[in-house]
Amino acid sequence: MREFGYQRAQDVSDAVALLDADTDARFLAGGTNLVDLMKTGVERPGRLVDIRSLPLDRVESTPDGGLRVGATVTNGDLAAHPEVRRRYPVLAQAVLAGASGQLRTMATLGGNLLQRTRCAYFTDTTLPCNKRRPGSGCPAVRGEHHNHAVLGASDHCVAVHPSDLAVALAALDAVVHYETADGPGDLPLGRFYLPVDDTPHRETALPAGALVTGVTLPPAPVAARSRYRKVRERASYAFAIGSIAAALDVRDGVVRDVRLAYGAVASRPWRARAAERALTGAPADAASFAAAADAELATARPLPHNGYKVTLMRNLTVAVLTELAEEAAR
């Protein structure tokens, strides 16, 4: 493990200035992903800037009826917050589906958004990986890829984003706030993560040296009836092989509003816009749900050993939306 310096930031401006002065530095909050990557040699920062004590650990209501969540709010506190559970149950469910209780106590909102892929070729520094070493190749395309991308991938990278929380935030139209040496900024989650294209090493649209300070959840009445469903290879403490965040508003048997996002199928949380368009105004029944899933998955390009994900996501879409529609009819 490379030797590194450590410094605790006094406030947000101090944190940003420290990173602006040292491009070899990284922000440290919970460390549940960064420290692991440092141990394997994937990340080799010269300095860690500790932001855990910054006043970014609050969940607050916004004037328009949404919520603002600070970047250092832990996953455990986020899932337990009464307003999150009441207004955005899909978010609480997504957080509780990830990791273990011990990790959720340490992991933070900002770190969760910025976590790196768990692709074995990325985490093994003896192997080529375009995400870790641009231009070296993507051995997963012809190698082990049973849990890799079927949507939005390219020949340069087929890894998937591991976050559960980010999938729910994608469905909720969350906005990410950040601070740089030039001042504050924000990015809708739909533009926060970059497409793979031929630059898989560029994962987000954050400016260099930016500190994520929080996320805003806009008011979303549809989210009151919402669900996160995760399929994994074992019952607990495992990354998804497919997941869905869904919210549904049904009136008189017709879909009035719907939000859908998929996880573990692309390099970023995948907002299912085609499925949403197909469903809006359609009957709230299994046939409509299946047709919407087919519309979304029409662009899927599975590899030889992960085609099962297309069927999995179709079935998952139908099952979860059917459950929500049945709840609405009671």
Secondary structure, DSSP 8 states (H G I E B T S, - for coil): ----EEEE-SSHHHHHHHHHH-TTEEEESS-TTHHHHHHHTS---SEEEE-TTSS---EEE-TTS-EEEETT-BHHHHHH-HHHHHH-HHHHHHHHTSS-HHHHHH-BHHHHHH-----HHHH-TTS--TTTSTTS--GGGTSS-TTS-SSS-BTTB------SHHHHHHHTT-EEEEEETTEEEEEEHHHHB---TT-TT--B---TT-EEEEEEE---GGGGSEEEEEEESSSSS--EEEEEEEEEEEETTEEEEEEEEEESSSSS-EE-HHHHHHHTTSBSSHHHHHHHHHHHHTT----TT-THHHHHHHHHHHHHHHHHHHHHH-
